[in-house]
C-alpha cells in the first residue's frame, strides 16, 4: 500500500478502546485490509505528530445477520492497536 491517507479509516471509540487508551497508552483504529504495520505506523506519525512505539493488527470476522428469510454476512474488519511512546497523546481523539 503506497498512499498513507488511505491506511487509517477511523478511530474506534468504545468502552474497551477507551480503557486500553488509559491503561496502556494504546489507540485503536479501523484500518484498510491492505495496510501493513509499517504503513499504519507512518500514517499515525504523519497525521497526528506523535511517536509510535509498536503496532499490533488483528482481523475480526464479520457477523452473520438474518433479515427474514435472507442470510448475509457483514464484512471482515482489520483493527490496529497503536501504542505510543511515553508522554505522547493524540489530543484530537481525547474525549
C-alpha positions as CSV (number, residue, x, y, z in Angstrom):
1,X,0.0,0.0,0.0
2,X,1.6,3.3,-1.1
3,X,-0.8,6.0,0.0
4,X,-0.8,6.8,3.7
5,X,-4.1,8.7,3.6
6,X,-6.0,5.5,2.9
7,X,-4.3,3.4,5.6
8,X,-6.4,4.6,8.5
9,X,-10.2,4.5,8.1
10,X,-11.4,5.7,11.5
11,X,-10.6,5.6,15.2
12,X,-12.6,3.2,17.3
13,X,-14.4,4.9,20.2
14,X,-15.7,2.1,22.5
15,X,-15.5,1.3,26.2
16,X,-12.8,-1.3,25.6
17,X,-10.7,1.0,23.5
18,X,-11.0,3.9,26.0
19,X,-9.9,1.6,28.8
20,X,-6.9,0.4,26.7
21,X,-6.0,4.0,26.0
22,X,-6.0,4.9,29.7
23,X,-4.0,1.9,30.9
24,X,-1.5,1.2,28.1
25,X,-1.5,4.5,26.0
26,X,-2.7,2.4,23.1
27,X,-5.1,3.8,20.5
28,X,-7.4,1.6,18.3
29,X,-8.1,2.3,14.6
30,X,-10.0,0.5,11.9
31,X,-7.6,0.3,9.0
32,X,-7.6,-0.8,5.4
33,X,-7.2,-4.5,4.8
34,X,-4.2,-3.9,2.5
35,X,-2.3,-1.7,5.0
36,X,0.7,-3.3,6.8
37,X,2.2,-2.4,10.2
38,X,4.7,0.0,8.7
39,X,2.1,1.9,6.7
40,X,-0.1,2.2,9.8
41,X,2.8,3.5,11.9
42,X,3.9,6.0,9.2
43,X,0.3,7.3,8.8
44,X,-0.3,7.8,12.5
45,X,3.1,9.5,13.0
46,X,2.5,11.8,10.0
47,X,-1.1,12.8,10.7
48,X,-1.1,13.1,14.5
49,X,2.5,14.2,15.0
50,X,3.3,11.6,17.6
51,X,6.0,8.8,18.1
52,X,4.7,5.3,17.7
53,X,6.2,2.5,19.9
54,X,4.7,-0.5,18.2
55,X,1.6,-1.6,16.2
56,X,-0.4,-4.8,16.5
57,X,-3.1,-5.8,14.0
58,X,-6.0,-8.2,14.1
59,X,-8.7,-9.1,11.6
60,X,-12.1,-9.6,13.2
61,X,-14.6,-11.7,11.3
62,X,-17.8,-10.2,10.2
63,X,-21.0,-11.3,11.9
64,X,-23.7,-13.3,10.2
65,X,-27.1,-11.5,10.0
66,X,-30.5,-12.6,9.0
67,X,-33.4,-10.5,7.9
68,X,-36.5,-12.6,7.3
69,X,-35.6,-15.5,5.1
70,X,-32.4,-13.8,3.8
71,X,-29.0,-14.5,5.3
72,X,-26.0,-12.2,4.9
73,X,-22.6,-11.5,6.4
74,X,-21.0,-8.3,7.5
75,X,-17.5,-7.6,6.1
76,X,-14.4,-8.5,7.9
77,X,-12.6,-5.6,9.7
78,X,-8.9,-5.1,10.3
79,X,-8.0,-3.3,13.5
80,X,-4.7,-1.8,14.6
81,X,-3.7,-1.3,18.2
82,X,-1.1,1.5,18.1
83,X,1.0,2.0,21.2
84,X,2.5,5.4,21.6
85,X,5.8,6.2,23.3
86,X,5.8,7.6,26.9
87,X,4.3,11.1,27.2
88,X,2.7,11.0,23.8
89,X,-1.0,11.7,23.3
90,X,-3.3,12.3,20.4
91,X,-5.3,15.3,21.5
92,X,-7.7,15.1,18.6
93,X,-9.1,11.8,19.9
94,X,-9.3,12.7,23.6
95,X,-12.9,12.5,24.9
